[in-house]
Structure formats: structure tokens, C-alpha cells
Amino acid sequence: MKPWYWVISGGAFETAWALTMKMSEAFRDLFWDFWTVVFILLSVWFLNKGLKAGLPMGTCYAVWVGVGAILATIAGLILFGETLGIFGWICLAVVIAGIIGMNLVSQEAPEEAQKEPSEEE
């Protein structure tokens, strides 16, 4: 389960960079610009950790993006007073169900697939 924590953490950092990008006012505030770049790098780094641990790429990416989308939606509601109609809540529930479903049907890669190409020689 630990590799999934990496991916979920990456999704959280994806939300963080989306928030800081909004706060940077289209890259016009260097303080928020800096944090946007930091959070982007952390988000991708955590995604990479999950992939290197052998998680399937498609499932890993779907969970990473889904977590980021869900948290960004919630953050928008709380921090920026954005609204979500009933159809929006239904769609958010579908995204959550999709993430859970992708986790249930995916399998971690076998040990051989986790090796770096240079290790096989």
C-alpha cells in the first residue's frame, strides 16, 4: 500500500500547485510563482516514486490526477467560495468511485518489471 501513499501525496501537491498558481495571479507574484514551481516538482516527484515502486502507469496517473482534481474542487469551495451544483457533486462522486475502482482492479507490476534497465545487464 505504501506506493499508493506516494501517488496520493503527489495528488495533494498537485492541488497545492493549482492553488498557488491561482494565487500568483497568472504568474504575476514571485512569491506564489516560486511555490507553484516547488509544488509542481514535488507532485511529479511523488508520482515518479509510485511508478518506480511498480504501480501500473495508467492507474497511477488516473489516481494522481483524480486526487488532485477532487482536492482542488474542495479547496475551491472552501477557500474561494466557488459553488458546485447537484450535477457537479454527482460528477465528483463518479471521480471518487473511479479512483477506488482503478485501485481495486489494478495489480502491481511483478518484480522483474520494477528493475531499472541497467540492472538487467
MARMAR-370521 format. One line per 10 residues: their letters; for each residue x, y, z of N, C-alpha, C. Coordinates in steps of 0.1 Angstrom, whole numbers, plus 5000, padded with zeros to 4 digits. Example, Ala and Ser with C-alpha at 12.3 -4.5 7.8 and 13.67 -1.06 7.14 Angstrom:
<rs>
as	5132:4943:5078:5123:4955:5078:5132:4967:5078  5128:4978:5071:5137:4989:5071:5129:5000:5079
</rs>
This chain:
<rs>
mkpwywvisg	5008:4988:5000:5000:5000:5000:5009:5013:5000  5021:5012:5005:5029:5023:5005:5031:5031:4992  5033:5024:4981:5034:5032:4968:5022:5041:4965  5010:5036:4970:4999:5045:4967:4999:5057:4976  5005:5057:4987:5007:5069:4995:5015:5079:4988  5025:5074:4980:5033:5084:4972:5024:5091:4962  5016:5083:4955:5008:5088:4945:4997:5098:4950  4991:5094:4961:4981:5103:4968:4988:5116:4973  5000:5115:4978:5007:5127:4982:5010:5136:4970  5014:5129:4959:5016:5137:4947:5003:5144:4942
gafetawalt	4992:5138:4944:4979:5144:4940:4976:5156:4949  4980:5155:4962:4978:5166:4971:4987:5178:4967  5000:5175:4963:5009:5185:4959:5004:5191:4946  4997:5183:4938:4991:5189:4925:4981:5199:4929  4973:5196:4939:4963:5206:4944:4970:5219:4949  4981:5217:4956:4988:5228:4962:4994:5237:4950  4999:5231:4940:5004:5240:4929:4993:5247:4921  4981:5240:4920:4970:5247:4914:4965:5259:4922  4965:5257:4935:4961:5268:4944:4971:5280:4944  4984:5276:4944:4994:5287:4944:4995:5294:4930
mkmseafrdl	4992:5286:4920:4991:5292:4907:4980:5303:4906  4968:5299:4912:4957:5308:4912:4961:5321:4920  4968:5319:4931:4972:5330:4940:4983:5338:4934  4990:5333:4924:5001:5341:4918:4995:5350:4907  4982:5350:4905:4975:5359:4896:4982:5358:4882  4982:5346:4876:4988:5344:4863:5003:5347:4863  5010:5342:4873:5024:5343:4874:5029:5358:4875  5021:5366:4883:5025:5380:4885:5030:5383:4899  5031:5372:4907:5035:5374:4921:5046:5364:4923  5059:5369:4924:5070:5360:4925:5070:5350:4937
fwdfwtvvfi	5064:5355:4948:5063:5346:4960:5055:5333:4956  5043:5335:4951:5035:5324:4947:5040:5316:4935  5047:5324:4926:5053:5317:4914:5063:5307:4919  5071:5311:4929:5082:5302:4935:5075:5289:4940  5065:5291:4948:5058:5279:4955:5051:5271:4945  5046:5277:4934:5040:5269:4923:5050:5259:4917  5061:5264:4914:5072:5256:4908:5076:5245:4918  5078:5248:4931:5082:5238:4941:5071:5227:4942  5059:5231:4942:5048:5221:4943:5047:5213:4931  5049:5219:4919:5049:5211:4907:5060:5200:4907
llsvwflnkg	5072:5204:4911:5083:5194:4912:5080:5183:4922  5075:5187:4934:5071:5177:4944:5060:5168:4939  5050:5173:4932:5039:5165:4927:5044:5154:4918  5052:5158:4908:5058:5149:4898:5067:5139:4905  5075:5144:4914:5085:5135:4921:5077:5124:4928  5066:5127:4935:5058:5117:4942:5052:5107:4932  5047:5112:4921:5041:5104:4911:5052:5094:4906  5064:5099:4904:5075:5091:4899:5078:5080:4909  5078:5083:4922:5081:5073:4933:5071:5062:4932  5058:5065:4930:5048:5054:4928:5051:5046:4916
lkaglpmgtc	5054:5052:4905:5057:5045:4893:5069:5036:4894  5080:5041:4901:5092:5033:4903:5090:5021:4912  5080:5023:4921:5076:5012:4930:5069:5001:4923  5065:5003:4910:5059:4992:4903:5044:4993:4901  5038:5005:4904:5024:5007:4902:5022:5008:4887  5010:5003:4882:5007:5004:4868:5006:5019:4864  5012:5022:4853:5012:5036:4848:4998:5042:4847  4989:5036:4840:4976:5042:4837:4968:5044:4850  4968:5034:4859:4961:5035:4871:4968:5046:4880  4981:5046:4881:4988:5055:4889:4985:5069:4884
yavwvgvgai	4985:5072:4872:4983:5085:4867:4968:5090:4869  4959:5080:4867:4945:5083:4869:4942:5087:4884  4948:5080:4893:4947:5083:4907:4953:5096:4911  4965:5099:4906:4972:5111:4908:4964:5123:4904  4959:5123:4891:4951:5134:4886:4937:5134:4894  4931:5123:4896:4918:5123:4903:4919:5129:4917  4929:5125:4925:4931:5131:4938:4933:5146:4937  4941:5150:4928:4944:5165:4926:4931:5172:4922  4923:5166:4914:4910:5172:4909:4900:5173:4921  4899:5162:4929:4890:5162:4940:4894:5172:4950
latiaglilf	4906:5172:4954:4911:5182:4964:4911:5196:4959  4913:5198:4946:4912:5212:4941:4898:5217:4941  4889:5208:4938:4875:5212:4939:4871:5216:4953  4874:5208:4962:4871:5210:4976:4878:5223:4981  4890:5225:4977:4897:5237:4981:4891:5250:4975  4886:5249:4963:4879:5260:4956:4866:5263:4963  4859:5253:4968:4847:5255:4975:4850:5262:4989  4860:5258:4996:4863:5263:5009:4870:5276:5008  4881:5277:5000:4890:5289:5000:4885:5301:4992  4878:5297:4981:4875:5308:4971:4860:5310:4969
getlgifgwi	4852:5303:4977:4837:5304:4977:4831:5300:4964  4838:5290:4957:4832:5285:4945:4820:5276:4948  4811:5274:4939:4799:5266:4941:4799:5254:4932  4792:5244:4936:4790:5232:4929:4776:5227:4929  4769:5226:4918:4755:5222:4917:4754:5207:4919  4742:5202:4920:4740:5188:4922:4747:5179:4911  4747:5184:4899:4754:5176:4888:4769:5176:4891  4774:5187:4896:4789:5187:4899:4792:5178:4910  4784:5177:4920:4786:5167:4931:4785:5153:4926  4776:5150:4917:4775:5137:4912:4787:5133:4904
clavviagii	4792:5143:4896:4804:5140:4888:4816:5138:4897  4817:5146:4908:4828:5144:4918:4827:5130:4924  4815:5125:4927:4813:5112:4932:4818:5101:4922  4815:5104:4910:4819:5094:4899:4835:5094:4899  4841:5105:4900:4856:5106:4900:4861:5097:4912  4855:5099:4924:4859:5092:4936:4857:5077:4933  4846:5073:4928:4843:5059:4925:4853:5053:4915  4856:5062:4905:4866:5057:4895:4880:5055:4901  4884:5063:4911:4897:5061:4917:4897:5049:4925  4886:5047:4933:4885:5034:4941:4885:5022:4932
gmnlvsqeap	4877:5023:4921:4876:5012:4912:4890:5009:4905  4897:5019:4901:4910:5017:4895:4920:5010:4905  4919:5014:4917:4927:5007:4927:4923:4993:4929  4911:4990:4929:4906:4976:4931:4910:4967:4920  4910:4972:4908:4912:4963:4896:4927:4963:4892  4935:4971:4897:4949:4972:4892:4957:4962:4900  4968:4958:4894:4978:4949:4900:4991:4956:4900  4999:4954:4910:5013:4960:4910:5021:4951:4900  5031:4958:4894:5040:4951:4884:5048:4940:4892  5051:4930:4884:5060:4919:4890:5074:4925:4893
eeaqkepsee	5081:4918:4901:5095:4923:4905:5104:4925:4893  5103:4917:4882:5111:4919:4871:5109:4932:4864  5096:4937:4864:5093:4949:4857:5097:4961:4865  5100:4959:4878:5105:4971:4886:5119:4974:4884  5127:4965:4878:5141:4967:4877:5144:4978:4867  5155:4985:4870:5159:4995:4860:5166:4988:4849  5166:4993:4837:5172:4987:4825:5186:4984:4827  5194:4992:4834:5208:4990:4837:5210:4978:4846  5200:4974:4854:5202:4963:4863:5201:4949:4856  5195:4949:4844:5193:4937:4837:5205:4932:4830
e	5215:4940:4828:5227:4937:4820:5237:4930:4829
</rs>
